Amino acid sequence: MSTPSPSDATAHRTALITGATSGIGAEFASQVAAQGRHLILVARDAERLAAKCEEVESRYSIHAEGLVADLLTEDGQQAVESRLLSHVDPVELLVNSAGYGLGESFDKTTWDQERDHWRIHTQVPLRLCHAALSTMLQRGGGRIINVASAAAFTPRGTYSAAKLAMVNFSEWANLHYASSGIAVTALCPGLTRTEFHERSGQDTSKFPRIGWLKAEKVVRQALSDSAAGKSRSTPSLRYKTARVVANVLPKSTVERVVDR
Ligand SMILES: NC(=O)c1ccc[n+]([C@@H]2O[C@H](COP(=O)([O-])OP(=O)(O)OC[C@H]3O[C@@H](n4cnc5c(N)ncnc54)[C@H](OP(=O)(O)O)[C@@H]3O)[C@@H](O)[C@H]2O)c1
């Protein structure tokens, strides 16, 4: 699963992070800023974005720029894509974190909800990877982290199907572009304390307390695995073990367990 680390001779100075107003994306913004990189932070909520930029600028003495974009719109996608294609202050680390859950099963949602959900978790990160890779290849280096999920390895409806697509793509891209100095890592966290479940109206009281991870640790592990050129980052031994067990059990058993 590991591939050679991309050359650190390329100074990975500017990072673009989607979903940076909350949860895992906001934590990436803090930890990447602490490394001294400049930031372009993407989300829809202009006020929260400005507050996050101010916070990291004052704490880490870096430059942070907010790019307000709804990634479910063509205009929003194009704005971020253009920034990734720019050779002025090029983006050398892309983190695709924007996303949400539906909180309802496939038969209860509308088609528009399903289409947008699939789009935010697959089409949007793929489009941004496509743009980022083209400039990274010209410069001979860069890193991409696609925030997938441990759910990719269990049958959990369209959410896990979409996340599995990004894991599969990231693994291929990591192998394919390693020789060009580019690492593409799928981050596969389990339950992480963010706004994710509240936003999708999920009742978290039924989730086991032991399953919860902190965004701080998830992101620290992801940055370390990305720097090591790994194609997959699975924070915590608990979830590494769960993945191995899920691989050997019949899918029907896994579905019954995760459905509880
Ligand atoms: N929390 C977990 O248990 C968990 C586990 C595994 C994987 N993940 C994945 O981690 C990623 C981040 O989720 P999180 O847990 O950090 O959730 P979160 O706290 O709800 O953050 C989601 C972020 O995505 C942004 N966003 C949502 N829709 C957007 C859109 N249309 N355009 C632009 N930005 C949008 C939100 O910003 P605005 O509202 O300001 O636009 C927010 O910054 C997601 O891809 C999720 O699937 C989460």
The ligand as an ORCA input file, in Angstrom:
! r2SCAN-3c Opt
* xyz 0 1
  N     -17.290     13.074     11.078
  C     -17.152     11.803     10.764
  O     -17.505     10.879     11.547
  C     -16.530     11.421      9.438
  C     -16.002     10.121      9.309
  C     -15.430      9.764      8.110
  C     -15.349     10.654      7.069
  N     -15.885     11.903      7.194
  C     -15.787     12.823      6.046
  O     -15.035     13.948      6.448
  C     -15.327     15.052      5.601
  C     -15.522     16.287      6.465
  O     -16.667     16.090      7.286
  P     -16.710     16.599      8.792
  O     -16.906     15.431      9.644
  O     -15.579     17.505      9.045
  O     -18.115     17.388      8.737
  P     -18.502     18.894      9.101
  O     -17.968     19.286     10.425
  O     -19.985     18.961      8.883
  O     -17.765     19.758      7.961
  C     -18.184     19.700      6.625
  C     -17.536     20.825      5.832
  O     -17.943     20.702      4.454
  C     -18.361     21.976      3.980
  N     -19.367     21.806      2.918
  C     -20.498     21.064      2.956
  N     -21.174     21.183      1.810
  C     -20.455     22.023      1.017
  C     -20.647     22.553     -0.286
  N     -21.742     22.275     -1.011
  N     -19.721     23.395     -0.788
  C     -18.630     23.723     -0.054
  N     -18.389     23.246      1.171
  C     -19.299     22.417      1.710
  C     -18.927     22.684      5.225
  O     -18.813     24.089      5.129
  P     -20.012     25.136      4.825
  O     -21.250     24.626      5.467
  O     -19.484     26.433      5.362
  O     -20.091     25.147      3.319
  C     -17.957     22.201      6.301
  O     -16.812     23.043      6.331
  C     -16.569     14.638      4.785
  O     -16.167     14.309      3.479
  C     -17.085     13.403      5.519
  O     -17.756     12.524      4.648
  C     -16.461     12.325      8.367
*
